[in-house]
Amino acid sequence: MAKRWEECTEEDILQANIEKYDSEHIVNFYKDFEEPRYSYIEYNVIFKAVTDMLEKTLDHSLRAVDLCGGAGKAAFVLKSCAPECKVTLVDLSEKMLAIAREMIAKNNIQEIDVVQADAFSFLDSEGEYDLIVFSSAIHHFKEPLGLLKSAADRLSENGVIITIADPTTITKSRRYQFFRFLAAGSEHKKQMIKQMFSPNSGANNADFDMAEYQTYTGIDDRELARGVRDIGLSPLLHLRYPAGEPYMVKIMPYLGLCWAFSLVLGKSENRVPAAVVDKLKQDIRREMPFRFKYI
Ligand SMILES: C[S@@+](CC[C@H](N)C(=O)[O-])C[C@H]1O[C@@H](n2cnc3c(N)ncnc32)[C@H](O)[C@@H]1O
């Protein structure tokens, strides 16, 4: 019988992710998925503000990692925000990385190294980075704090970690579920109804998709932001924002549905001056084209 989430180890979840991101339909989704540029806007805004801040403190090209980077979405945005930066794109799935390699070749993008590895093995190896990005990634781990701790050990003196595009626990709410249902296409609506009435549905079910478990439960982002202090990190920024299609992100904040979160984390020992953090916040506030909130 399949294990329940509580019984799963980080190793079990890694295995579920290996299987998931090797499957044809998931990989094809990323291959065919031409998101409108606008839906990356929060990536552009946050990465631009953070890389500008970092580049002021560095005497070398920024060294960044897009960890669990899949088909390279975050890596490509990073290159567009800071063209001089060297990016290492890491993922466990060779098929996801193959999509990224095609994009790199097609657009002749320089200075992106592509590495197939699981996140913990990569972080256990040598190397120091000024920026480590987890895009839609930390919810694929049993203990996001353990992952962030390993990442913190790889940071350079002024280095920071960005987590982006992870779900908060708002995704569990009926309000969010209802809005998602309204916004879905008719085929998707049918699937959702079917799932709702299936005896095997729900996050507490033993057959539940382990790789995606925390997409449905959400992450308690406030607790995470408190928890990072115990592993030598401090939140410079903590945002909640409404990820999704362009028209939805305009509406969601008015319905209390800033359901995704992003953290920018620095080393606690490296006190970033308040004026620098304020500027970071203002830059992001000025450029973001939809409502969001700082926590
Ligand atoms: C939701 S996708 C996000 C991909 C990409 N970061 C993005 O924003 O489009 C999650 C990715 O995490 C990768 N992944 C999951 N667990 C991993 C692990 N333990 N080590 C490395 N990659 C992992 C998967 O292969 C997949 O590509």
The ligand as an SDF file (V2000), in Angstrom:
LIG
                    3D

 27 29  0  0  0  0  0  0  0  0999 V2000
    7.0490   22.5420  -10.7690 C   0  0  0  0  0  0  0  0  0  0  0  0
    8.5390   22.1540  -11.6000 S   0  0  0  0  0  0  0  0  0  0  0  0
    9.2760   23.7590  -11.6560 C   0  0  0  0  0  0  0  0  0  0  0  0
   10.2890   23.8780  -12.7480 C   0  0  0  0  0  0  0  0  0  0  0  0
   10.8920   25.2700  -12.8890 C   0  0  0  0  0  0  0  0  0  0  0  0
   11.6450   25.6410  -11.7190 N   0  0  0  0  0  0  0  0  0  0  0  0
    9.8160   26.2840  -13.2050 C   0  0  0  0  0  0  0  0  0  0  0  0
    9.6190   27.2160  -12.4110 O   0  0  0  0  0  0  0  0  0  0  0  0
    9.2030   26.1600  -14.2540 O   0  0  0  0  0  0  0  0  0  0  0  0
    9.4940   21.3210  -10.3590 C   0  0  0  0  0  0  0  0  0  0  0  0
   10.8540   20.8730  -10.8540 C   0  0  0  0  0  0  0  0  0  0  0  0
   11.5950   20.4150   -9.7210 O   0  0  0  0  0  0  0  0  0  0  0  0
   12.3710   19.3020  -10.1220 C   0  0  0  0  0  0  0  0  0  0  0  0
   12.7110   18.5850   -8.9090 N   0  0  0  0  0  0  0  0  0  0  0  0
   11.8480   18.0200   -8.0300 C   0  0  0  0  0  0  0  0  0  0  0  0
   12.5330   17.4860   -6.9940 N   0  0  0  0  0  0  0  0  0  0  0  0
   13.8420   17.7150   -7.2380 C   0  0  0  0  0  0  0  0  0  0  0  0
   15.0260   17.3960   -6.5500 C   0  0  0  0  0  0  0  0  0  0  0  0
   15.0140   16.7340   -5.3870 N   0  0  0  0  0  0  0  0  0  0  0  0
   16.2120   17.7810   -7.0840 N   0  0  0  0  0  0  0  0  0  0  0  0
   16.2620   18.4480   -8.2710 C   0  0  0  0  0  0  0  0  0  0  0  0
   15.1530   18.7670   -8.9750 N   0  0  0  0  0  0  0  0  0  0  0  0
   13.9640   18.4120   -8.4610 C   0  0  0  0  0  0  0  0  0  0  0  0
   11.4910   18.5630  -11.0850 C   0  0  0  0  0  0  0  0  0  0  0  0
   12.2150   17.6880  -11.9220 O   0  0  0  0  0  0  0  0  0  0  0  0
   10.8330   19.7310  -11.8480 C   0  0  0  0  0  0  0  0  0  0  0  0
   11.5560   20.0640  -12.9930 O   0  0  0  0  0  0  0  0  0  0  0  0
  1  2  1  0
  2  3  1  0
  2 10  1  0
  3  4  1  0
  4  5  1  0
  5  6  1  0
  5  7  1  0
  7  8  2  0
  7  9  1  0
 10 11  1  0
 11 12  1  0
 11 26  1  0
 12 13  1  0
 13 14  1  0
 13 24  1  0
 14 15  1  0
 14 23  1  0
 15 16  2  0
 16 17  1  0
 17 18  1  0
 17 23  2  0
 18 19  1  0
 18 20  2  0
 20 21  1  0
 21 22  2  0
 22 23  1  0
 24 25  1  0
 24 26  1  0
 26 27  1  0
M  CHG  2   2   1   9  -1
M  END
$$$$
